[in-house]
Amino acid sequence: ALPSVSVIPGPVSLATSLITSSDTSVVLGASITFTLQARDAQNNIITTGGLSVGFNTSGGTSTGSVGATSDNNNGTYTASFTGTSSGTAVEVGATIG
């Protein structure tokens, strides 16, 4: 019998993983959702869960709180962001550990 081989994505890469937001602005006290789609260094989508992902914001003068991250068990991770103080736009980032 001939051998069979499965091709799978490599280890996750923060540099190629994609972070999106459900909106580009949020009303004070309201929430939007941040999503990270995990990808490997060759930009292949990772379709399994199990990573430890955290979202953060930096820069700008707006403030808000980032909720706990949910592992959707399909390579995506989500967290809510609730606006607490208006100001200039902040940049959304993530950590994968």
Solvent accessible surface area in square Angstrom, and as a share of the most:
residue,aa,sasa,rsa
1,A,157,1.22
2,L,170,0.85
3,P,120,0.76
4,S,110,0.71
5,V,130,0.75
6,S,97,0.63
7,V,142,0.82
8,I,138,0.70
9,P,51,0.32
10,G,31,0.30
11,P,119,0.75
12,V,43,0.25
13,S,21,0.14
14,L,85,0.42
15,A,102,0.79
16,T,42,0.24
17,S,13,0.08
18,L,89,0.44
19,I,51,0.26
20,T,66,0.38
21,S,47,0.30
22,S,79,0.51
23,D,74,0.38
24,T,140,0.82
25,S,79,0.51
26,V,45,0.26
27,V,116,0.67
28,L,103,0.51
29,G,61,0.59
30,A,43,0.33
31,S,67,0.43
32,I,24,0.12
33,T,53,0.31
34,F,4,0.02
35,T,37,0.21
36,L,0,0.00
37,Q,33,0.15
38,A,0,0.00
39,R,43,0.16
40,D,2,0.01
41,A,65,0.50
42,Q,136,0.61
43,N,82,0.42
44,N,74,0.38
45,I,82,0.42
46,I,21,0.11
47,T,92,0.53
48,T,89,0.52
49,G,28,0.27
50,G,68,0.65
51,L,54,0.27
52,S,75,0.48
53,V,16,0.09
54,G,25,0.24
55,F,18,0.08
56,N,62,0.32
57,T,48,0.28
58,S,64,0.41
59,G,58,0.56
60,G,45,0.44
61,T,91,0.53
62,S,28,0.18
63,T,71,0.42
64,G,27,0.26
65,S,61,0.40
66,V,48,0.28
67,G,34,0.33
68,A,98,0.76
69,T,44,0.26
70,S,59,0.38
71,D,53,0.28
72,N,64,0.33
73,N,113,0.58
74,N,77,0.40
75,G,0,0.00
76,T,26,0.15
77,Y,1,0.00
78,T,33,0.19
79,A,5,0.04
80,S,50,0.32
81,F,11,0.04
82,T,37,0.22
83,G,5,0.05
84,T,83,0.48
85,S,52,0.34
86,S,89,0.58
87,G,46,0.44
88,T,85,0.49
89,A,91,0.71
90,V,38,0.22
91,E,127,0.57
92,V,41,0.23
93,G,21,0.20
94,A,10,0.07
95,T,79,0.46
96,I,37,0.19
97,G,86,0.83
